[in-house]
Amino acid sequence: MSASRRRGQRQPSPGAAGELPGSQKKQKRLLIHRALTRDPVDVESLRGAAFSQGGLLTDEVRRKVWPKLLGVNVYSLPPKPGRDVRQNHRDYNQVLLDVRRSTRRFPPGMHEEQREILQEQLIGVILQVLRAHPELHYYQGYHDIAVTLLLVSGERMSIALLERLSTLHLRDFMDPTMDSTKHILNYLMPILQRESPRLHDFMQRAEVGTIFALSWLITWYGHVLTNFHHILRLYDFFLASHPLMAVYFAAAIVLYREEEVLACDCDMPSIHQLLSRIPQDLPYETLVLRAHQLFQRLPHTELAKQAALQHHKSITIGSFSEFQQAASCQRPDAVLRQQQLHSAPSKAGAGGLLPPAEHSPLVKAAVWGITATLGAAALAVTHTALEWAPDFLLQLF
């Protein structure tokens, strides 16, 4: 079978990009709003919205929903990192190196000065989390997750989100050795074996292993995908899911490309080269649905009974049930805001959240001033960058 013909089998079906009709978007926004304002917050409905077609729709919605999915109080955020956060940290040099070469993770057309400011923020975000949790060890690829959170949520919120992820979904990746990461990867082959024994046996004969999926897993695909909207769609899905969902999604990709794999020479270099390069035109909504179905049909508890999985204790998997229970008891933001105002009215405007720009002439003036200082960069970026530029400017304070 020719490469062009095999590629023709992978063309996304109509609507695979996840674009919802306007009426369905309105219905989804209403569902999300109702879930956010219930007391306690209806986290299950928020998870359902993140699973379903189109994910959480916009960054504005993500900024409201992501904290609830992770149990973060938006009115009790960590402070911005000080310069001292970098002093004598064991991982500073590696973080600096990774962030400096991460330019492609920022929107195309972004003004260089804006990107440099965001990179400085990214270094601070990462090091603040690591300094607060000395038991966590930085790994290359961690910055790919951190930059996605930063671009959507801003500096302080991204610290809170990254801290929660680092102690939950990403915890096994942050051990001093790769043993726990290998354990998580070991779930991939049993899924393939259950779904397609033919494919599984072919890959076993080739001795390809699972290392081709390592960067997928530890960066939540942020390192291997080029379209930021596709990355965000997957982050919606993974933030709302069990920590192993990124492995089930990897299985969905491999299964989707089954005919391509089977058409390869049955040797490790050929299959590894094919699978390690993710096509950028995958039908992401179809794969999200399949990964979710795989997770329901092939529970990780059943997979773990296999010899390769049953003798390793995962902190990530073991802590997830307790985390889910805690997340279901959250109060809506309106209640949290009232509690904060009553408990510390003197702190308003001093370390609290930035007031909305439309209600603050001072903030408006400051934003205009910074925009002018940067050479009206907000007007010079591409359409993609314009979607986040106002939020970026607000987060400089």
Secondary structure in CASP SS format (residue, H / E / C, confidence):
PFRMAT SS
TARGET T0000
AUTHOR 0000-0000-0000
METHOD secondary structure of the structure
MODEL  1
M C 1.00
S C 1.00
A H 1.00
S H 1.00
R H 1.00
R H 1.00
R H 1.00
G H 1.00
Q C 1.00
R C 1.00
Q C 1.00
P C 1.00
S C 1.00
P C 1.00
G C 1.00
A C 1.00
A C 1.00
G C 1.00
E C 1.00
L C 1.00
P C 1.00
G H 1.00
S H 1.00
Q H 1.00
K H 1.00
K H 1.00
Q H 1.00
K H 1.00
R H 1.00
L H 1.00
L H 1.00
I H 1.00
H H 1.00
R H 1.00
A H 1.00
L H 1.00
T H 1.00
R C 1.00
D C 1.00
P C 1.00
V C 1.00
D C 1.00
V H 1.00
E H 1.00
S H 1.00
L H 1.00
R H 1.00
G H 1.00
A H 1.00
A H 1.00
F H 1.00
S C 1.00
Q C 1.00
G C 1.00
G C 1.00
L C 1.00
L C 1.00
T C 1.00
D H 1.00
E H 1.00
V H 1.00
R H 1.00
R H 1.00
K H 1.00
V H 1.00
W H 1.00
P H 1.00
K H 1.00
L H 1.00
L H 1.00
G C 1.00
V C 1.00
N C 1.00
V C 1.00
Y C 1.00
S C 1.00
L C 1.00
P C 1.00
P C 1.00
K C 1.00
P C 1.00
G C 1.00
R H 1.00
D H 1.00
V H 1.00
R H 1.00
Q C 1.00
N C 1.00
H C 1.00
R C 1.00
D C 1.00
Y H 1.00
N H 1.00
Q H 1.00
V H 1.00
L H 1.00
L H 1.00
D H 1.00
V H 1.00
R H 1.00
R C 1.00
S C 1.00
T H 1.00
R H 1.00
R H 1.00
F C 1.00
P C 1.00
P C 1.00
G C 1.00
M C 1.00
H C 1.00
E H 1.00
E H 1.00
Q H 1.00
R H 1.00
E H 1.00
I H 1.00
L H 1.00
Q H 1.00
E H 1.00
Q H 1.00
L H 1.00
I H 1.00
G H 1.00
V H 1.00
I H 1.00
L H 1.00
Q H 1.00
V H 1.00
L H 1.00
R H 1.00
A H 1.00
H C 1.00
P C 1.00
E C 1.00
L C 1.00
H C 1.00
Y C 1.00
Y C 1.00
Q C 1.00
G C 1.00
Y H 1.00
H H 1.00
D H 1.00
I H 1.00
A H 1.00
V H 1.00
T H 1.00
L H 1.00
L H 1.00
L H 1.00
V H 1.00
S H 1.00
G C 1.00
E H 1.00
R H 1.00
M H 1.00
S H 1.00
I H 1.00
A H 1.00
L H 1.00
L H 1.00
E H 1.00
R H 1.00
L H 1.00
S H 1.00
T H 1.00
L C 1.00
H C 1.00
L C 1.00
R H 1.00
D H 1.00
F H 1.00
M H 1.00
D C 1.00
P C 1.00
T C 1.00
M C 1.00
D H 1.00
S H 1.00
T H 1.00
K H 1.00
H H 1.00
I H 1.00
L H 1.00
N C 1.00
Y C 1.00
L H 1.00
M H 1.00
P H 1.00
I H 1.00
L H 1.00
Q H 1.00
R H 1.00
E H 1.00
S C 1.00
P H 1.00
R H 1.00
L H 1.00
H H 1.00
D H 1.00
F H 1.00
M H 1.00
Q H 1.00
R H 1.00
A H 1.00
E C 1.00
V C 1.00
G C 1.00
T C 1.00
I H 1.00
F H 1.00
A H 1.00
L H 1.00
S H 1.00
W H 1.00
L H 1.00
I H 1.00
T C 1.00
W C 1.00
Y C 1.00
G C 1.00
H C 1.00
V C 1.00
L C 1.00
T C 1.00
N C 1.00
F H 1.00
H H 1.00
H H 1.00
I H 1.00
L H 1.00
R H 1.00
L H 1.00
Y H 1.00
D H 1.00
F H 1.00
F H 1.00
L H 1.00
A C 1.00
S C 1.00
H C 1.00
P C 1.00
L C 1.00
M H 1.00
A H 1.00
V H 1.00
Y H 1.00
F H 1.00
A H 1.00
A H 1.00
A H 1.00
I H 1.00
V H 1.00
L H 1.00
Y H 1.00
R C 1.00
E H 1.00
E H 1.00
E H 1.00
V H 1.00
L H 1.00
A C 1.00
C C 1.00
D C 1.00
C C 1.00
D C 1.00
M H 1.00
P H 1.00
S H 1.00
I H 1.00
H H 1.00
Q H 1.00
L H 1.00
L H 1.00
S H 1.00
R C 1.00
I C 1.00
P C 1.00
Q C 1.00
D C 1.00
L C 1.00
P C 1.00
Y H 1.00
E H 1.00
T H 1.00
L H 1.00
V H 1.00
L H 1.00
R H 1.00
A H 1.00
H H 1.00
Q H 1.00
L H 1.00
F H 1.00
Q H 1.00
R H 1.00
L C 1.00
P C 1.00
H H 1.00
T H 1.00
E H 1.00
L H 1.00
A C 1.00
K C 1.00
Q C 1.00
A C 1.00
A C 1.00
L C 1.00
Q C 1.00
H C 1.00
H C 1.00
K C 1.00
S C 1.00
I H 1.00
T H 1.00
I H 1.00
G H 1.00
S H 1.00
F H 1.00
S H 1.00
E H 1.00
F H 1.00
Q H 1.00
Q H 1.00
A H 1.00
A H 1.00
S C 1.00
C C 1.00
Q C 1.00
R C 1.00
P C 1.00
D H 1.00
A H 1.00
V H 1.00
L H 1.00
R H 1.00
Q H 1.00
Q H 1.00
Q H 1.00
L H 1.00
H H 1.00
S H 1.00
A C 1.00
P H 1.00
S H 1.00
K H 1.00
A C 1.00
G C 1.00
A C 1.00
G C 1.00
G C 1.00
L C 1.00
L C 1.00
P C 1.00
P C 1.00
A H 1.00
E H 1.00
H H 1.00
S C 1.00
P H 1.00
L H 1.00
V H 1.00
K H 1.00
A H 1.00
A H 1.00
V H 1.00
W H 1.00
G H 1.00
I H 1.00
T H 1.00
A H 1.00
T H 1.00
L C 1.00
G C 1.00
A C 1.00
A H 1.00
A H 1.00
L H 1.00
A H 1.00
V C 1.00
T C 1.00
H H 1.00
T H 1.00
A H 1.00
L H 1.00
E C 1.00
W C 1.00
A H 1.00
P H 1.00
D H 1.00
F H 1.00
L H 1.00
L H 1.00
Q C 1.00
L C 1.00
F C 1.00
END
